[in-house]
Amino acid sequence: MSDATTAAAGATIPPANDEPGLLSRIGDYLNPVLVKEIRQAQRGRVFTVALVATVLITLMASFLMALEIDASWSRPGRQFFTMIYVFLAGSLMLVVPFQAFSSMGSEWDEHTYEMLVLSNLKPSQIVLGKLLAAATQGAMLLALFMPFIAVAFLLRGVDLFVLGLVLALTAFSSLWLSTLAIMLSALTRNRLLRVLLMLMLGGGLIGVISGAVALAEESMRRPDQIVGPEFWIFMPQVLVVFALLGGLAFLISCNLL
């Protein structure tokens, strides 16, 4: 009787499924620091609050501007995009680099860098993981702004090619500034010095955002003159120079760790 009961109980209990899920298998192939940063962002509130606040402020500004649009505006899409781009540039060129700076600094403050070293991760893997995390956050912010950008295009006055070019250059600038922020944060483990570096970084980022907004507005206002023959000669050279400087900042960050 007991043997039959045991057999019946064993037949009703399904075997344990220890096979990892799809996300777990994908995570095994990703950079460990990237996975760690994404999990911390999910648990934390800083990036989430910044994300929600940016969207809410953009929604309010869009609503207020929509109330001012009238028949006298021949191309309202241009003005609408300029307003949206202020918040987009602030998100990608201020929030994302600051998050990258804080993420690198938290390794010193929370004494987790030693754990990363003990896990046999190379400095290049650590820096690359931080950079990939910043790129992921930037992609999320850009995706959130796409509906606003689509509305600006539908309102007319926005050249599609110039629009794509401005967004691509903004994404490149965000990644480059994040690399610079990681390098600055890796310069010292002293918290006071990092605060000073953060203030310097903030001032520089505000200047970059102001220039980016002015350039985007001018590109939308005069697309034929901005994207001319001289542009295709000058811009690739600028991109190569900044790409090399970004690579140099990446190497310096790796050597500092």
Backbone as CSV, one residue per row, in Angstrom:
resi,resn,N_x,N_y,N_z,CA_x,CA_y,CA_z,C_x,C_y,C_z
1,MET,0.828,-1.215,0.000,0.000,0.000,0.000,0.860,1.261,0.000
2,SER,1.869,1.250,0.868,2.742,2.421,0.938,3.529,2.587,-0.346
3,ASP,3.943,1.462,-0.971,4.685,1.549,-2.224,3.818,2.138,-3.326
4,ALA,2.539,1.753,-3.367,1.636,2.283,-4.389,1.393,3.771,-4.187
5,THR,1.251,4.166,-2.900,1.030,5.587,-2.610,2.242,6.425,-3.002
6,THR,3.434,5.901,-2.704,4.665,6.615,-3.057,4.802,6.741,-4.559
7,ALA,4.464,5.678,-5.283,4.562,5.712,-6.743,3.576,6.703,-7.328
8,ALA,2.356,6.732,-6.754,1.353,7.679,-7.254,1.761,9.116,-6.988
9,ALA,2.316,9.344,-5.795,2.771,10.705,-5.467,3.911,11.120,-6.377
10,GLY,4.798,10.181,-6.637,5.916,10.503,-7.530,5.458,10.770,-8.940
11,ALA,4.363,10.113,-9.353,3.878,10.311,-10.719,3.207,11.667,-10.872
12,THR,2.679,12.207,-9.778,1.955,13.485,-9.886,2.882,14.678,-9.785
13,ILE,4.093,14.482,-9.295,5.037,15.599,-9.147,5.812,15.741,-10.446
14,PRO,5.680,16.863,-11.159,6.417,17.035,-12.414,7.891,17.226,-12.138
15,PRO,8.727,16.799,-13.045,10.164,16.984,-12.858,10.543,18.456,-12.890
16,ALA,11.535,18.776,-12.088,11.988,20.170,-12.017,12.631,20.579,-13.335
17,ASN,12.278,21.770,-13.802,12.820,22.280,-15.057,13.922,23.285,-14.747
18,ASP,15.156,22.810,-14.826,16.301,23.656,-14.533,16.859,24.321,-15.780
19,GLU,16.184,24.173,-16.892,16.692,24.741,-18.130,16.530,26.255,-18.099
20,PRO,17.595,27.042,-18.346,17.496,28.497,-18.274,16.593,29.054,-19.357
21,GLY,15.988,30.201,-19.054,15.097,30.838,-20.009,15.867,31.555,-21.106
22,LEU,15.101,32.134,-22.035,15.717,32.812,-23.171,16.529,34.015,-22.725
23,LEU,15.970,34.831,-21.799,16.684,36.014,-21.335,17.975,35.641,-20.613
24,SER,17.931,34.544,-19.852,19.140,34.106,-19.144,20.214,33.663,-20.132
25,ARG,19.783,32.970,-21.182,20.765,32.529,-22.178,21.357,33.709,-22.939
26,ILE,20.517,34.714,-23.227,21.027,35.908,-23.901,21.996,36.649,-22.990
27,GLY,21.648,36.723,-21.687,22.511,37.426,-20.741,23.889,36.804,-20.607
28,ASP,23.991,35.493,-20.861,25.285,34.825,-20.767,26.257,35.331,-21.832
29,TYR,25.728,35.825,-22.952,26.583,36.280,-24.039,26.851,37.782,-23.980
30,LEU,26.158,38.496,-23.095,26.343,39.936,-22.988,27.492,40.269,-22.053
31,ASN,27.940,41.507,-22.139,28.968,41.999,-21.232,28.440,41.945,-19.801
32,PRO,29.165,41.314,-18.867,28.661,41.199,-17.479,28.387,42.548,-16.828
33,VAL,29.204,43.554,-17.136,28.989,44.876,-16.547,27.720,45.502,-17.110
34,LEU,27.448,45.274,-18.384,26.209,45.776,-18.983,24.988,45.158,-18.303
35,VAL,25.032,43.850,-18.076,23.923,43.171,-17.400,23.750,43.727,-15.989
36,LYS,24.864,43.949,-15.294,24.813,44.506,-13.934,24.209,45.904,-13.927
37,GLU,24.604,46.739,-14.889,24.084,48.103,-14.941,22.591,48.122,-15.252
38,ILE,22.150,47.248,-16.150,20.725,47.201,-16.490,19.909,46.760,-15.287
39,ARG,20.412,45.765,-14.546,19.686,45.307,-13.358,19.645,46.383,-12.286
40,GLN,20.745,47.114,-12.121,20.752,48.200,-11.146,19.796,49.318,-11.548
41,ALA,19.727,49.600,-12.847,18.806,50.638,-13.319,17.362,50.237,-13.091
42,GLN,17.072,48.930,-13.214,15.717,48.455,-12.955,15.344,48.599,-11.485
43,ARG,16.321,48.352,-10.600,16.036,48.458,-9.166,16.076,49.904,-8.673
44,GLY,16.943,50.711,-9.290,17.113,52.085,-8.833,16.006,53.003,-9.300
45,ARG,16.070,54.248,-8.821,15.032,55.227,-9.125,15.562,56.436,-9.872
46,VAL,16.885,56.638,-9.902,17.430,57.877,-10.459,17.099,57.988,-11.938
47,PHE,17.476,56.963,-12.704,17.242,57.030,-14.145,15.752,56.984,-14.453
48,THR,14.994,56.196,-13.694,13.550,56.099,-13.932,12.866,57.437,-13.681
49,VAL,13.239,58.093,-12.588,12.656,59.403,-12.281,13.035,60.418,-13.353
50,ALA,14.296,60.411,-13.776,14.730,61.326,-14.833,13.987,61.058,-16.134
51,LEU,13.764,59.780,-16.415,13.049,59.392,-17.635,11.612,59.899,-17.620
52,VAL,10.922,59.632,-16.524,9.513,60.040,-16.413,9.393,61.558,-16.379
53,ALA,10.287,62.216,-15.650,10.238,63.678,-15.562,10.465,64.319,-16.923
54,THR,11.403,63.782,-17.690,11.688,64.330,-19.022,10.477,64.207,-19.932
55,VAL,9.837,63.042,-19.904,8.661,62.831,-20.756,7.508,63.744,-20.341
56,LEU,7.274,63.883,-19.035,6.180,64.729,-18.565,6.416,66.195,-18.924
57,ILE,7.653,66.658,-18.730,7.961,68.054,-19.074,7.805,68.280,-20.576
58,THR,8.255,67.315,-21.371,8.113,67.437,-22.828,6.646,67.449,-23.230
59,LEU,5.835,66.613,-22.596,4.400,66.602,-22.885,3.752,67.942,-22.553
60,MET,4.104,68.511,-21.408,3.538,69.798,-21.020,3.965,70.894,-21.989
61,ALA,5.244,70.903,-22.347,5.734,71.920,-23.280,5.081,71.755,-24.654
62,SER,4.886,70.508,-25.081,4.233,70.262,-26.375,2.786,70.750,-26.359
63,PHE,2.097,70.499,-25.253,0.706,70.934,-25.137,0.605,72.456,-25.165
64,LEU,1.506,73.129,-24.431,1.478,74.592,-24.415,1.797,75.177,-25.776
65,MET,2.734,74.547,-26.477,3.081,75.055,-27.803,1.966,74.787,-28.804
66,ALA,1.275,73.650,-28.641,0.157,73.348,-29.542,-0.957,74.373,-29.414
67,LEU,-1.128,74.922,-28.221,-2.152,75.935,-28.018,-1.813,77.242,-28.732
68,GLU,-0.510,77.489,-28.977,-0.092,78.743,-29.603,-0.056,78.656,-31.129
69,ILE,-0.131,77.464,-31.688,-0.066,77.308,-33.137,-1.343,77.871,-33.768
70,ASP,-1.160,78.740,-34.759,-2.317,79.279,-35.483,-2.011,79.310,-36.975
71,ALA,-2.878,79.927,-37.740,-2.735,79.931,-39.205,-1.533,80.736,-39.674
72,SER,-1.024,81.622,-38.837,0.123,82.438,-39.253,1.422,81.643,-39.286
73,TRP,1.436,80.488,-38.677,2.634,79.651,-38.676,2.624,78.823,-39.958
74,SER,3.484,79.192,-40.899,3.502,78.481,-42.182,4.087,77.076,-42.045
75,ARG,5.088,76.930,-41.198,5.730,75.625,-40.995,5.903,75.371,-39.496
76,PRO,4.850,74.996,-38.829,4.933,74.819,-37.363,5.813,73.646,-36.953
77,GLY,6.031,72.687,-37.862,6.862,71.542,-37.514,8.277,71.932,-37.136
78,ARG,8.785,72.982,-37.782,10.150,73.431,-37.490,10.262,73.952,-36.066
79,GLN,9.331,74.810,-35.667,9.355,75.345,-34.309,9.086,74.244,-33.285
80,PHE,8.191,73.331,-33.620,7.870,72.243,-32.700,9.086,71.337,-32.499
81,PHE,9.792,71.032,-33.580,10.980,70.175,-33.456,12.072,70.863,-32.650
82,THR,12.252,72.164,-32.853,13.286,72.878,-32.092,13.003,72.803,-30.594
83,MET,11.728,72.953,-30.236,11.367,72.858,-28.826,11.595,71.445,-28.293
84,ILE,11.194,70.438,-29.079,11.387,69.049,-28.662,12.874,68.726,-28.569
85,TYR,13.648,69.268,-29.491,15.081,68.940,-29.517,15.811,69.476,-28.291
86,VAL,15.333,70.549,-27.721,15.952,71.058,-26.490,15.918,69.989,-25.407
87,PHE,14.771,69.349,-25.243,14.637,68.298,-24.228,15.376,67.020,-24.645
88,LEU,15.351,66.716,-25.945,16.057,65.526,-26.422,17.559,65.669,-26.222
89,ALA,18.105,66.831,-26.596,19.541,67.058,-26.413,19.911,67.065,-24.939
90,GLY,19.039,67.639,-24.108,19.310,67.626,-22.675,19.331,66.221,-22.109
91,SER,18.458,65.362,-22.619,18.416,63.980,-22.133,19.636,63.193,-22.576
92,LEU,19.952,63.273,-23.869,21.044,62.457,-24.405,22.422,63.013,-24.066
93,MET,22.535,64.328,-23.970,23.851,64.947,-23.769,24.090,65.411,-22.340
94,LEU,23.100,65.267,-21.480,23.294,65.657,-20.079,22.976,64.495,-19.140
95,VAL,21.781,63.937,-19.255,21.368,62.862,-18.352,22.232,61.615,-18.557
96,VAL,22.409,61.210,-19.813,23.161,59.972,-20.088,24.634,60.088,-19.680
97,PRO,25.372,61.154,-20.061,26.760,61.264,-19.585,26.874,61.363,-18.065
98,PHE,25.948,62.080,-17.423,25.981,62.171,-15.968,25.749,60.806,-15.334
99,GLN,24.849,60.033,-15.920,24.608,58.684,-15.410,25.846,57.815,-15.568
100,ALA,26.554,57.962,-16.691,27.791,57.203,-16.905,28.869,57.621,-15.907
101,PHE,28.964,58.923,-15.643,29.923,59.431,-14.662,29.615,58.867,-13.272
102,SER,28.343,58.923,-12.881,27.950,58.425,-11.560,28.127,56.919,-11.448
103,SER,27.873,56.207,-12.543,28.009,54.753,-12.523,29.453,54.340,-12.280
104,MET,30.387,55.028,-12.925,31.794,54.708,-12.704,32.224,55.097,-11.301
105,GLY,31.736,56.253,-10.825,32.100,56.683,-9.484,31.523,55.805,-8.389
106,SER,30.372,55.202,-8.647,29.760,54.343,-7.634,30.593,53.082,-7.382
107,GLU,31.393,52.681,-8.352,32.256,51.511,-8.140,33.271,51.794,-7.036
108,TRP,33.740,53.053,-6.958,34.675,53.410,-5.881,33.924,53.599,-4.570
109,ASP,32.794,54.317,-4.619,32.069,54.643,-3.386,31.501,53.406,-2.697
110,GLU,31.001,52.467,-3.475,30.379,51.268,-2.909,31.354,50.098,-2.791
111,HIS,32.620,50.351,-3.136,33.682,49.340,-3.017,33.341,48.056,-3.788
112,THR,32.760,48.240,-4.964,32.424,47.090,-5.809,33.440,46.867,-6.923
113,TYR,34.365,47.812,-7.074,35.353,47.644,-8.138,36.242,46.426,-7.873
114,GLU,36.578,46.203,-6.598,37.412,45.044,-6.265,36.719,43.744,-6.665
115,MET,35.396,43.704,-6.528,34.661,42.512,-6.929,34.728,42.304,-8.432
116,LEU,34.691,43.400,-9.175,34.814,43.279,-10.625,36.192,42.764,-11.019
117,VAL,37.207,43.225,-10.298,38.570,42.760,-10.592,38.724,41.288,-10.245
118,LEU,38.152,40.880,-9.108,38.258,39.482,-8.700,37.494,38.549,-9.637
119,SER,36.535,39.085,-10.375,35.778,38.255,-11.331,36.512,38.065,-12.647
120,ASN,37.806,38.479,-12.686,38.663,38.304,-13.859,38.190,39.103,-15.067
121,LEU,37.466,40.190,-14.822,37.088,41.076,-15.917,38.247,42.018,-16.235
122,LYS,38.523,42.191,-17.499,39.568,43.107,-17.917,39.071,44.543,-17.798
123,PRO,39.980,45.516,-17.627,39.545,46.924,-17.584,38.772,47.344,-18.828
124,SER,39.178,46.815,-19.977,38.455,47.158,-21.204,37.021,46.652,-21.168
125,GLN,36.797,45.486,-20.561,35.437,44.963,-20.441,34.592,45.820,-19.510
126,ILE,35.217,46.309,-18.439,34.488,47.160,-17.489,34.072,48.469,-18.156
127,VAL,35.021,49.118,-18.833,34.724,50.391,-19.489,33.721,50.186,-20.619
128,LEU,33.895,49.116,-21.387,32.966,48.841,-22.482,31.559,48.569,-21.947
129,GLY,31.460,47.858,-20.820,30.151,47.608,-20.226,29.467,48.897,-19.796
130,LYS,30.234,49.811,-19.185,29.670,51.108,-18.793,29.209,51.881,-20.019
131,LEU,30.003,51.824,-21.073,29.661,52.555,-22.293,28.437,51.958,-22.973
132,LEU,28.343,50.640,-22.989,27.170,49.988,-23.579,25.909,50.288,-22.772
133,ALA,26.056,50.389,-21.452,24.908,50.751,-20.611,24.433,52.167,-20.931
134,ALA,25.391,53.079,-21.130,25.024,54.447,-21.507,24.342,54.470,-22.869
135,ALA,24.842,53.665,-23.811,24.216,53.596,-25.137,22.803,53.035,-25.048
136,THR,22.592,52.052,-24.176,21.260,51.476,-23.993,20.293,52.507,-23.419
137,GLN,20.748,53.272,-22.438,19.903,54.311,-21.863,19.587,55.390,-22.899
138,GLY,20.588,55.750,-23.703,20.354,56.733,-24.758,19.349,56.240,-25.784
139,ALA,19.432,54.962,-26.132,18.477,54.393,-27.086,17.060,54.409,-26.524
140,MET,16.926,54.143,-25.227,15.605,54.189,-24.600,15.031,55.607,-24.636
141,LEU,15.851,56.593,-24.333,15.384,57.975,-24.364,15.010,58.396,-25.778
142,LEU,15.830,58.014,-26.742,15.536,58.364,-28.127,14.228,57.724,-28.592
143,ALA,14.003,56.494,-28.179,12.754,55.814,-28.541,11.543,56.525,-27.931
144,LEU,11.695,57.043,-26.717,10.586,57.752,-26.084,10.257,59.061,-26.799
145,PHE,11.261,59.667,-27.425,11.037,60.941,-28.115,10.562,60.764,-29.552
146,MET,10.599,59.557,-30.076,10.220,59.350,-31.463,8.785,59.777,-31.775
147,PRO,7.795,59.524,-30.898,6.440,60.023,-31.211,6.386,61.542,-31.354
148,PHE,7.128,62.278,-30.511,7.153,63.737,-30.625,7.805,64.160,-31.942
149,ILE,8.874,63.463,-32.306,9.567,63.790,-33.559,8.672,63.496,-34.754
150,ALA,7.895,62.419,-34.683,6.961,62.092,-35.764,5.896,63.182,-35.909
151,VAL,5.412,63.705,-34.791,4.437,64.794,-34.845,5.051,66.030,-35.490
152,ALA,6.294,66.341,-35.156,6.972,67.493,-35.762,7.092,67.329,-37.274
153,PHE,7.377,66.114,-37.721,7.484,65.873,-39.162,6.125,66.010,-39.849
154,LEU,5.070,65.531,-39.200,3.731,65.617,-39.788,3.216,67.052,-39.833
155,LEU,3.739,67.924,-38.982,3.319,69.325,-38.985,3.954,70.129,-40.111
156,ARG,4.830,69.515,-40.860,5.506,70.136,-42.020,6.579,71.137,-41.582
157,GLY,7.490,71.361,-42.504,8.595,72.275,-42.255,9.863,71.600,-41.802
158,VAL,9.875,70.253,-41.746,11.045,69.508,-41.295,11.514,68.618,-42.433
159,ASP,12.752,68.806,-42.849,13.333,67.964,-43.887,13.699,66.609,-43.288
160,LEU,13.243,65.533,-43.930,13.431,64.194,-43.373,14.900,63.808,-43.307
161,PHE,15.662,64.139,-44.338,17.087,63.788,-44.342,17.841,64.546,-43.255
162,VAL,17.570,65.841,-43.146,18.232,66.651,-42.114,17.820,66.172,-40.728
163,LEU,16.560,65.780,-40.591,16.079,65.258,-39.311,16.862,64.016,-38.897
164,GLY,16.996,63.070,-39.812,17.765,61.859,-39.509,19.218,62.162,-39.212
165,LEU,19.788,63.130,-39.943,21.183,63.493,-39.712,21.381,64.114,-38.335
166,VAL,20.475,64.987,-37.944,20.566,65.632,-36.622,20.456,64.594,-35.513
167,LEU,19.531,63.648,-35.651,19.365,62.611,-34.637,20.596,61.710,-34.559
168,ALA,21.162,61.361,-35.717,22.355,60.502,-35.729,23.540,61.206,-35.074
169,LEU,23.734,62.481,-35.388,24.837,63.229,-34.777,24.614,63.411,-33.277
170,THR,23.367,63.557,-32.866,23.072,63.677,-31.439,23.390,62.386,-30.704
171,ALA,23.032,61.250,-31.303,23.341,59.952,-30.688,24.847,59.741,-30.611
172,PHE,25.568,60.122,-31.664,27.033,60.010,-31.651,27.626,60.891,-30.560
173,SER,27.116,62.100,-30.432,27.624,63.022,-29.406,27.364,62.485,-28.010
174,SER,26.192,61.877,-27.817,25.866,61.308,-26.512,26.848,60.202,-26.143
175,LEU,27.161,59.339,-27.099,28.105,58.255,-26.834,29.502,58.801,-26.570
176,TRP,29.895,59.808,-27.331,31.226,60.395,-27.153,31.335,61.084,-25.788
177,LEU,30.316,61.832,-25.417,30.327,62.517,-24.123,30.286,61.523,-22.967
178,SER,29.614,60.406,-23.159,29.596,59.373,-22.115,30.983,58.761,-21.933
179,THR,31.703,58.570,-23.036,33.087,58.071,-22.947,33.961,59.052,-22.177
180,LEU,33.802,60.337,-22.475,34.558,61.364,-21.761,34.194,61.383,-20.278
181,ALA,32.899,61.215,-19.972,32.459,61.222,-18.577,33.037,60.037,-17.811
182,ILE,33.085,58.875,-18.438,33.666,57.696,-17.781,35.150,57.923,-17.512
183,MET,35.852,58.520,-18.467,37.278,58.793,-18.277,37.498,59.760,-17.111
184,LEU,36.690,60.822,-17.048,36.837,61.787,-15.955,36.551,61.141,-14.606
185,SER,35.547,60.279,-14.550,35.208,59.625,-13.291,36.279,58.634,-12.860
186,ALA,37.013,58.087,-13.830,38.060,57.120,-13.508,39.375,57.787,-13.113
187,LEU,39.446,59.109,-13.215,40.701,59.807,-12.923,41.091,59.700,-11.455
188,THR,40.112,59.716,-10.563,40.418,59.732,-9.135,39.349,58.988,-8.356
189,ARG,39.758,58.454,-7.208,38.809,57.797,-6.305,38.362,58.724,-5.188
190,ASN,38.922,59.917,-5.144,38.550,60.887,-4.120,37.189,61.500,-4.461
191,ARG,36.263,61.427,-3.513,34.903,61.883,-3.794,34.844,63.382,-4.038
192,LEU,35.604,64.165,-3.290,35.577,65.613,-3.447,36.081,66.017,-4.827
193,LEU,37.166,65.387,-5.269,37.685,65.694,-6.597,36.700,65.294,-7.687
194,ARG,35.984,64.202,-7.449,34.994,63.784,-8.447,33.828,64.763,-8.512
195,VAL,33.471,65.356,-7.370,32.413,66.375,-7.377,32.852,67.575,-8.201
196,LEU,34.107,67.983,-8.031,34.627,69.098,-8.830,34.639,68.751,-10.312
197,LEU,35.053,67.540,-10.624,35.045,67.110,-12.024,33.619,67.060,-12.576
198,MET,32.671,66.672,-11.734,31.280,66.622,-12.171,30.757,68.019,-12.481
199,LEU,31.134,69.000,-11.655,30.713,70.379,-11.912,31.318,70.893,-13.219
200,MET,32.593,70.572,-13.439,33.224,70.970,-14.696,32.551,70.287,-15.883
201,LEU,32.239,69.021,-15.717,31.567,68.280,-16.780,30.193,68.879,-17.067
202,GLY,29.451,69.222,-16.004,28.131,69.807,-16.191,28.176,71.117,-16.961
203,GLY,29.147,71.978,-16.612,29.282,73.240,-17.339,29.609,73.023,-18.808
204,GLY,30.500,72.065,-19.068,30.843,71.771,-20.465,29.669,71.189,-21.231
205,LEU,28.890,70.326,-20.577,27.751,69.701,-21.253,26.675,70.731,-21.583
206,ILE,26.457,71.684,-20.703,25.462,72.733,-20.977,25.885,73.549,-22.195
207,GLY,27.188,73.837,-22.290,27.679,74.553,-23.462,27.505,73.749,-24.737
208,VAL,27.766,72.446,-24.671,27.595,71.583,-25.834,26.132,71.520,-26.251
209,ILE,25.232,71.431,-25.286,23.797,71.375,-25.593,23.342,72.662,-26.264
210,SER,23.812,73.800,-25.772,23.435,75.084,-26.378,23.889,75.148,-27.834
211,GLY,25.119,74.704,-28.089,25.611,74.695,-29.463,24.855,73.722,-30.340
212,ALA,24.505,72.561,-29.790,23.768,71.555,-30.563,22.376,72.057,-30.933
213,VAL,21.699,72.728,-30.002,20.362,73.259,-30.281,20.431,74.337,-31.358
214,ALA,21.424,75.227,-31.258,21.576,76.281,-32.267,21.871,75.682,-33.644
215,LEU,22.726,74.661,-33.679,23.068,74.021,-34.949,21.862,73.292,-35.544
216,ALA,21.089,72.606,-34.689,19.898,71.905,-35.175,18.862,72.890,-35.715
217,GLU,18.678,74.004,-35.029,17.723,75.009,-35.503,18.157,75.593,-36.836
218,GLU,19.443,75.872,-36.976,19.950,76.409,-38.239,19.848,75.383,-39.362
219,SER,20.061,74.115,-39.038,19.948,73.059,-40.045,18.513,72.926,-40.539
220,MET,17.546,73.059,-39.646,16.154,72.987,-40.049,15.716,74.221,-40.829
221,ARG,16.280,75.357,-40.501,15.885,76.600,-41.171,16.494,76.718,-42.554
222,ARG,17.726,76.232,-42.708,18.412,76.315,-44.004,19.005,74.953,-44.366
223,PRO,18.188,73.982,-44.692,18.716,72.636,-44.969,19.594,72.566,-46.217
224,ASP,19.275,73.359,-47.241,20.054,73.304,-48.483,21.464,73.842,-48.295
225,GLN,21.615,74.877,-47.475,22.934,75.469,-47.277,23.762,74.691,-46.253
226,ILE,23.091,74.097,-45.271,23.830,73.346,-44.263,24.369,72.052,-44.861
227,VAL,23.500,71.303,-45.533,23.904,70.028,-46.124,24.285,70.287,-47.578
228,GLY,25.397,70.971,-47.765,25.911,71.244,-49.099,27.181,70.475,-49.372
229,PRO,27.862,70.774,-50.498,29.114,70.055,-50.825,30.181,70.221,-49.749
230,GLU,30.266,71.435,-49.174,31.281,71.649,-48.139,31.011,70.794,-46.909
231,PHE,29.734,70.543,-46.647,29.370,69.745,-45.480,29.947,68.342,-45.594
232,TRP,29.825,67.717,-46.772,30.274,66.345,-46.946,31.790,66.236,-46.978
233,ILE,32.478,67.362,-47.121,33.940,67.358,-47.009,34.374,67.569,-45.563
234,PHE,33.666,68.472,-44.903,34.061,68.855,-43.549,33.589,67.858,-42.496
235,MET,32.338,67.409,-42.571,31.762,66.591,-41.516,32.468,65.245,-41.331
236,PRO,32.794,64.484,-42.399,33.521,63.220,-42.166,34.845,63.411,-41.444
237,GLN,35.545,64.495,-41.748,36.805,64.756,-41.062,36.579,65.012,-39.580
238,VAL,35.524,65.768,-39.259,35.208,66.049,-37.852,34.845,64.761,-37.123
239,LEU,34.050,63.914,-37.777,33.644,62.660,-37.148,34.847,61.752,-36.895
240,VAL,35.791,61.706,-37.836,36.980,60.865,-37.649,37.814,61.381,-36.485
241,VAL,37.981,62.703,-36.408,38.773,63.289,-35.316,38.127,62.977,-33.965
242,PHE,36.822,63.168,-33.869,36.153,62.913,-32.598,36.103,61.425,-32.271
243,ALA,36.015,60.580,-33.293,36.057,59.141,-33.047,37.420,58.733,-32.497
244,LEU,38.479,59.311,-33.034,39.822,59.022,-32.519,39.989,59.537,-31.097
245,LEU,39.456,60.726,-30.825,39.527,61.255,-29.457,38.723,60.388,-28.495
246,GLY,37.573,59.891,-28.949,36.792,58.993,-28.116,37.523,57.692,-27.844
247,GLY,38.197,57.163,-28.883,39.001,55.962,-28.676,40.142,56.199,-27.708
248,LEU,40.748,57.390,-27.788,41.811,57.732,-26.845,41.284,57.819,-25.421
249,ALA,40.100,58.428,-25.241,39.492,58.500,-23.909,39.173,57.104,-23.391
250,PHE,38.749,56.211,-24.273,38.469,54.830,-23.875,39.737,54.152,-23.390
251,LEU,40.839,54.306,-24.113,42.105,53.698,-23.723,42.629,54.271,-22.411
252,ILE,42.473,55.588,-22.222,42.908,56.210,-20.979,42.101,55.668,-19.810
253,SER,40.795,55.501,-20.013,39.957,54.936,-18.952,40.405,53.533,-18.575
254,CYS,40.739,52.733,-19.583,41.193,51.368,-19.321,42.503,51.353,-18.544
255,ASN,43.396,52.276,-18.866,44.685,52.344,-18.170,44.563,52.873,-16.749
256,LEU,43.529,53.672,-16.494,43.346,54.226,-15.164,42.756,53.218,-14.182
257,LEU,42.115,52.173,-14.694,41.491,51.181,-13.819,42.498,50.138,-13.355
